[in-house]
């Protein structure tokens, strides 16, 4: 491929990324039905025909955003699984690291997160998949004796996913807490509980 061909390809990628970025902002703020292709291309500095060079429809660009979010979240959820034979002393830090990376991804991609985790038709399915991945990891970690043997790890996975979902909206996206703070708090609650140690007899 000549220099001109490479340059055209590079420009095409940048143009598509620019359209995706503006589309994510519009969908996150206005929802799918209220977002217009004409608004997206105008804000991105393109003509409407140029939009169709990259996307077949408004549905197509929305689905690309959803799938981008979904793939990254699946990767981070699976990555958070604990390795075997960890020193118990570093367990809280290792769990917090996995959770913090998820919150950091959400924080760095707020519009994408609003689309994939909250407003898309696939949002509930994505959260169910997150629960499944967490459950598998927790069950394996339970077998490694990191956690109590009597716990239903699907229930734990539901609780963690619900915590992430709610805290993202109420604390992260309102800038009241940062990803590390939220991860540390979740670890503190789930590993050590609510009871004051002084009240344990």
C-alpha positions as CSV (number, residue, x, y, z in Angstrom):
1,X,0.0,0.0,0.0
2,X,1.3,3.4,-0.9
3,X,1.7,6.4,1.4
4,X,-1.6,7.9,0.1
5,X,-3.5,4.7,0.8
6,X,-2.2,4.5,4.4
7,X,-3.0,8.2,4.9
8,X,-6.6,7.7,3.7
9,X,-6.9,4.7,6.0
10,X,-5.7,6.7,9.0
11,X,-8.0,9.5,8.2
12,X,-10.9,7.1,7.9
13,X,-10.2,5.6,11.3
14,X,-10.0,9.1,12.9
15,X,-13.2,10.1,11.2
16,X,-15.0,7.0,12.5
17,X,-13.6,7.6,16.0
18,X,-14.8,11.2,15.9
19,X,-18.3,10.2,14.9
20,X,-18.4,7.5,17.6
21,X,-17.3,9.9,20.3
22,X,-20.0,12.5,19.5
23,X,-22.6,9.7,19.1
24,X,-21.7,8.4,22.5
25,X,-22.3,11.9,24.0
26,X,-25.6,12.3,22.2
27,X,-26.9,8.8,23.1
28,X,-25.9,9.2,26.7
29,X,-27.5,12.6,27.1
30,X,-30.6,12.1,25.0
31,X,-31.2,8.4,24.7
32,X,-31.5,6.4,21.5
33,X,-34.8,7.6,20.2
34,X,-34.2,11.3,20.7
35,X,-30.7,11.2,19.1
36,X,-30.5,12.2,15.5
37,X,-27.9,11.3,12.9
38,X,-28.0,14.9,11.6
39,X,-27.0,16.2,15.1
40,X,-24.2,13.7,15.4
41,X,-22.6,14.6,12.0
42,X,-23.1,18.3,12.5
43,X,-21.3,18.2,15.8
44,X,-18.6,16.0,14.4
45,X,-18.0,18.3,11.5
46,X,-19.1,15.8,8.8
47,X,-21.9,15.6,6.2
48,X,-24.7,13.1,6.5
49,X,-23.6,11.0,3.5
50,X,-20.2,10.6,5.2
51,X,-21.9,9.0,8.2
52,X,-23.1,6.2,6.0
53,X,-19.5,5.4,4.9
54,X,-18.9,4.0,8.4
55,X,-22.3,3.0,9.7
56,X,-25.4,1.6,8.0
57,X,-27.8,3.2,10.4
58,X,-28.3,4.9,13.8
59,X,-29.0,1.4,15.2
60,X,-25.6,0.2,13.9
61,X,-23.5,2.9,15.5
62,X,-25.5,2.4,18.8
63,X,-24.8,-1.3,18.7
64,X,-21.1,-0.7,18.1
65,X,-20.9,1.4,21.2
66,X,-22.8,-1.2,23.2
67,X,-20.5,-4.0,22.0
68,X,-17.4,-2.0,22.7
69,X,-18.5,-1.5,26.2
70,X,-19.5,-5.1,26.7
71,X,-16.2,-6.6,25.4
72,X,-14.2,-4.4,27.7
73,X,-16.3,-5.1,30.7
74,X,-16.2,-8.8,30.2
75,X,-12.4,-8.6,29.9
76,X,-12.1,-6.6,33.2
77,X,-14.6,-8.8,35.1
78,X,-12.7,-12.0,34.1
79,X,-9.4,-10.3,34.8
80,X,-10.5,-9.6,38.4
81,X,-10.4,-13.3,39.3
82,X,-7.9,-14.1,42.0
83,X,-4.9,-16.3,41.3
84,X,-4.4,-19.4,43.4
85,X,-2.0,-19.5,46.3
86,X,-2.1,-15.8,47.0
87,X,-0.8,-14.6,50.3
88,X,-3.9,-13.9,52.5
89,X,-2.3,-10.6,53.5
90,X,-2.5,-9.1,50.0
91,X,-6.0,-10.5,49.4
92,X,-7.9,-7.2,50.1
93,X,-5.5,-5.2,47.9
94,X,-5.8,-7.7,45.0
95,X,-9.6,-7.7,45.2
96,X,-9.6,-3.9,45.3
97,X,-7.3,-3.7,42.3
98,X,-9.8,-5.7,40.2
99,X,-12.8,-3.6,41.3
100,X,-10.9,-0.3,40.9
101,X,-10.0,-1.2,37.3
102,X,-13.7,-1.7,36.5
103,X,-14.6,1.7,38.2
104,X,-11.7,3.4,36.4
105,X,-13.0,2.1,33.0
106,X,-16.4,3.4,33.8
107,X,-15.0,6.8,34.9
108,X,-12.8,7.2,31.8
109,X,-15.8,6.2,29.6
110,X,-18.8,7.8,31.2
111,X,-20.9,8.1,28.1
112,X,-20.1,4.6,26.9
113,X,-21.0,3.3,30.4
114,X,-24.3,5.1,30.4
115,X,-25.2,3.5,27.1
116,X,-24.0,0.0,27.8
117,X,-24.8,-0.4,31.5
118,X,-27.9,1.7,31.9
119,X,-29.9,2.8,28.8
120,X,-29.4,0.1,26.1
121,X,-31.9,-2.8,25.8
122,X,-28.9,-5.1,26.4
123,X,-28.0,-3.4,29.8
124,X,-29.8,-6.1,31.9
125,X,-28.2,-8.9,29.8
126,X,-24.8,-7.3,30.2
127,X,-25.3,-7.2,34.0
128,X,-26.5,-10.8,34.1
129,X,-23.3,-11.8,32.2
130,X,-21.3,-9.8,34.7
131,X,-23.0,-11.8,37.5
132,X,-22.2,-15.1,35.8
133,X,-18.5,-14.2,35.4
134,X,-18.3,-13.0,39.0
135,X,-20.0,-16.2,40.2
136,X,-17.6,-18.4,38.4
137,X,-14.6,-16.5,39.8
138,X,-16.0,-16.5,43.3
139,X,-16.8,-20.2,43.2
140,X,-13.2,-20.9,42.1
141,X,-11.9,-18.6,44.8
142,X,-14.1,-20.3,47.3
143,X,-12.5,-23.7,46.4
144,X,-9.2,-22.0,47.0
145,X,-10.4,-21.3,50.5
146,X,-10.2,-17.5,50.2
147,X,-13.8,-17.2,51.2
148,X,-16.3,-18.9,53.5
149,X,-17.6,-22.3,52.2
150,X,-21.2,-21.8,53.3
151,X,-21.8,-18.7,51.1
152,X,-24.0,-18.8,47.9
153,X,-21.5,-17.1,45.6
154,X,-24.2,-16.2,43.0
155,X,-25.9,-14.1,45.7
156,X,-22.5,-12.5,46.5
157,X,-22.0,-11.8,42.8
158,X,-25.5,-10.2,42.5
159,X,-24.6,-8.0,45.5
160,X,-21.3,-6.9,44.1
161,X,-22.8,-6.2,40.7
162,X,-25.6,-4.2,42.2
163,X,-23.2,-2.2,44.3
164,X,-21.1,-1.4,41.3
165,X,-24.2,-0.4,39.3
166,X,-25.6,1.9,42.0
167,X,-22.3,3.4,43.2
168,X,-21.3,4.3,39.7
169,X,-24.3,6.6,39.4
170,X,-24.5,7.9,42.9
171,X,-20.8,8.3,43.8
172,X,-18.5,8.0,40.8
173,X,-20.4,10.0,38.2
174,X,-21.2,12.7,40.8
175,X,-17.5,12.9,41.6
176,X,-18.1,12.2,45.3
177,X,-15.8,9.2,45.3
178,X,-13.0,8.1,43.0
179,X,-12.5,4.5,41.6
180,X,-10.0,3.5,44.3
181,X,-12.1,4.8,47.1
182,X,-15.2,2.9,45.9
183,X,-13.2,-0.3,45.4
184,X,-11.7,0.0,48.9
185,X,-15.1,0.5,50.5
186,X,-16.7,-2.5,48.7
187,X,-13.8,-4.7,49.9
188,X,-14.0,-3.4,53.4
189,X,-17.8,-4.1,53.6
190,X,-17.7,-7.5,52.0
191,X,-14.6,-8.8,53.6
192,X,-15.0,-7.3,57.1
193,X,-18.7,-6.6,57.4
194,X,-20.7,-4.0,59.3
195,X,-20.4,-5.2,62.8
196,X,-18.2,-3.3,65.2
197,X,-15.5,-5.7,66.4
198,X,-15.9,-4.4,69.9
199,X,-19.5,-5.8,70.0
200,X,-18.4,-9.3,69.1
201,X,-18.3,-11.6,72.2
